[in-house]
Amino acid sequence: MTSYRLDVVFSGIQPEDQTLDLLETIPFVHWIFQAGVTHAVATVSAPSAIDAANWLVEQVSSLVPQARPVRLDRDLVSVPDIAQRVGLRREAVRHWVKGARRTQANFPEPVGIVGDSIRVWGWAAVNEWLAINVGLGDDMLHPGEEDAARIDLVLQQWARRLEGTERHAHWTILASEKSVAVVGHHRSVTAVIAGNPTVVQNGVFSLVS
């Protein structure tokens, strides 16, 4: 079974001794409380990233009923971050980014620019590239953009279910190459996500045939 690394942001969790004692009983989860934001960084063996997210929320909500999943925190990295993670100099990473060597071309495109024109990449894509091209990176699977978008939808449904306000028993995820959109009405939610058509029933995704 595959091991997935997830960083899920929760609300409704206070860093109190009794709460921390409960949360620390969940295996393979590291808790970070930073600037009023609670992160559950989990390593979960599961058939899919969606299953891993469902397992994490089930564990947390069973121990701390007031906890609510908010979103999946994207693991964004810059050139210095990548260099630090793989134990190499920044110049080596810059060569990869520029595609200076033919055998190391097609480095992932950055997902954005922050601060003083600093480019950032999703670690999931970088980690996959490292494994294929230079034999580096970690041995975990990190949700890519498509899985991350689907996990966010699942977390939203979990939050409404825990609040007792979930009215959408059935969600349909439709294929699209360019957009991500969610349209809700009184019976269902229709979402458009890049990738394969998918149906989620009670928080569990499956491909549409």
C-alpha positions in Angstrom: 0.0 0.0 0.0 1.2 3.5 -0.8 2.3 6.1 1.8 0.8 9.6 1.3 2.1 12.7 3.0 -0.8 15.2 3.7 -0.8 18.5 5.5 -4.4 19.3 6.5 -5.4 22.5 8.2 -8.0 22.2 10.9 -10.1 24.7 12.9 -11.7 24.2 16.3 -8.6 22.7 17.9 -7.0 24.5 20.8 -3.4 23.5 21.8 -4.4 22.5 25.3 -2.7 19.7 27.2 -5.8 17.4 27.3 -6.5 17.9 23.5 -2.9 17.4 22.6 -2.8 14.1 24.6 -5.7 12.9 22.6 -4.3 13.9 19.2 -1.0 12.4 19.9 -2.6 9.0 20.1 -3.2 9.1 16.3 -0.2 7.3 14.7 2.0 9.0 12.2 0.6 12.5 12.6 2.7 15.5 13.6 0.9 18.5 14.9 2.0 22.1 14.2 0.4 25.1 15.8 1.6 28.2 14.1 0.2 31.8 14.0 -3.2 30.5 15.2 -3.3 27.8 12.4 -3.4 24.1 13.2 -1.7 21.7 10.8 -1.9 18.0 10.9 1.0 16.6 8.9 0.3 13.0 8.4 1.9 10.0 6.7 -0.9 7.6 5.8 -0.7 4.2 4.1 -3.9 4.1 1.9 -5.1 3.0 -1.5 -5.4 6.7 -2.6 -4.8 10.2 -1.4 -8.6 10.6 -1.0 -8.7 7.6 1.3 -5.8 9.0 3.3 -7.6 12.3 3.8 -10.8 10.5 4.9 -8.8 8.4 7.4 -7.2 11.4 8.9 -10.4 13.4 9.3 -12.2 10.3 10.8 -9.4 9.9 13.4 -9.3 13.6 14.4 -13.1 14.1 14.5 -13.6 11.0 16.6 -11.2 12.3 19.3 -12.0 16.1 19.0 -15.6 16.5 17.9 -15.3 20.2 17.5 -12.4 19.9 15.0 -13.3 20.9 11.4 -11.1 20.2 8.4 -10.5 23.4 6.4 -8.2 22.7 3.5 -5.2 20.8 2.3 -2.1 23.0 2.7 -0.1 23.0 -0.5 3.6 22.2 0.0 5.2 25.0 -2.1 9.0 25.2 -2.5 11.5 27.7 -3.9 15.0 26.9 -5.2 16.6 27.2 -1.8 13.9 24.9 -0.3 14.5 22.3 -3.0 18.3 22.4 -2.5 17.9 22.0 1.3 15.6 19.0 0.9 17.9 17.1 -1.4 21.1 18.2 0.2 22.6 19.9 -2.8 23.8 23.5 -3.6 21.3 26.0 -5.0 23.3 26.2 -8.2 22.6 22.6 -9.0 18.8 23.2 -8.6 19.1 26.3 -10.8 20.7 24.1 -13.5 17.7 21.7 -13.3 15.2 24.6 -13.5 17.0 26.0 -16.6 17.1 22.6 -18.2 20.9 23.0 -18.7 21.4 19.3 -19.3 19.4 17.4 -21.9 19.0 14.5 -19.5 17.5 16.8 -16.9 15.1 18.8 -19.0 11.4 19.4 -18.5 11.6 20.6 -14.9 8.1 21.3 -13.7 6.7 24.8 -14.3 6.4 27.0 -11.3 2.9 27.4 -9.9 3.4 31.1 -8.9 5.7 33.9 -7.9 5.8 35.3 -4.3 7.7 38.0 -2.5 10.5 39.6 -4.4 10.0 37.7 -7.7 10.6 34.3 -6.0 9.3 31.4 -8.1 7.7 28.5 -6.2 6.8 25.0 -7.3 4.5 22.3 -5.9 6.6 19.8 -4.1 4.6 16.9 -5.4 5.6 17.7 -9.0 9.2 18.4 -8.1 9.5 15.3 -6.0 8.3 13.2 -8.9 10.7 14.8 -11.3 13.6 14.3 -8.9 12.8 10.6 -8.5 12.6 10.0 -12.3 15.5 12.2 -13.4 18.2 12.3 -10.7 17.2 9.6 -8.2 16.5 12.0 -5.4 13.5 13.3 -3.5 11.6 11.4 -0.7 9.8 8.1 -0.9 6.4 9.6 -0.1 3.6 10.4 -2.5 2.3 14.0 -2.2 -1.1 15.0 -3.7 -0.7 16.7 -7.0 -3.0 19.6 -8.0 -5.8 17.4 -9.2 -5.8 15.2 -6.1 -5.5 18.3 -3.9 -8.6 19.9 -5.5 -10.5 16.7 -4.9 -9.3 16.5 -1.3 -10.4 20.1 -0.7 -13.9 19.1 -1.9 -14.0 16.1 0.4 -12.8 18.3 3.4 -15.6 20.8 2.7 -18.1 18.0 2.7 -16.7 16.6 6.0 -16.9 20.0 7.6 -20.6 20.4 6.7 -21.4 16.9 7.8 -19.7 17.5 11.2 -21.7 20.7 11.5 -24.9 18.8 10.6 -25.5 21.1 7.6 -24.6 18.7 4.8 -27.5 18.5 2.3 -25.5 17.1 -0.6 -25.6 13.3 -0.5 -24.1 13.0 -4.0 -21.4 15.0 -5.8 -20.4 14.7 -9.4 -16.9 15.7 -10.6 -16.8 16.4 -14.3 -13.7 16.4 -16.5 -12.2 19.7 -17.7 -8.7 20.6 -18.8 -8.6 24.2 -17.7 -11.0 25.0 -14.9 -12.0 24.2 -11.4 -15.5 25.2 -10.4 -18.2 24.2 -7.9 -21.9 24.7 -8.4 -24.2 23.7 -5.6 -28.0 23.3 -5.4 -30.5 21.7 -3.0 -29.8 18.1 -4.1 -26.3 17.9 -5.3 -23.0 19.7 -6.0 -21.5 19.6 -9.5 -17.8 20.4 -9.7 -15.4 20.7 -12.7 -11.9 19.5 -12.1 -9.1 18.8 -14.6 -8.8 15.1 -15.1 -11.1 12.1 -15.2 -14.9 12.2 -14.5 -15.4 11.3 -10.9 -18.3 10.7 -8.5 -18.1 11.2 -4.8 -20.7 9.4 -2.7 -20.6 10.1 1.1 -17.1 11.5 0.8 -15.7 8.6 -1.3 -14.5 9.3 -4.9 -14.8 6.8 -7.7 -14.2 7.1 -11.5 -17.2 7.5 -13.8 -17.3 4.8 -16.4 
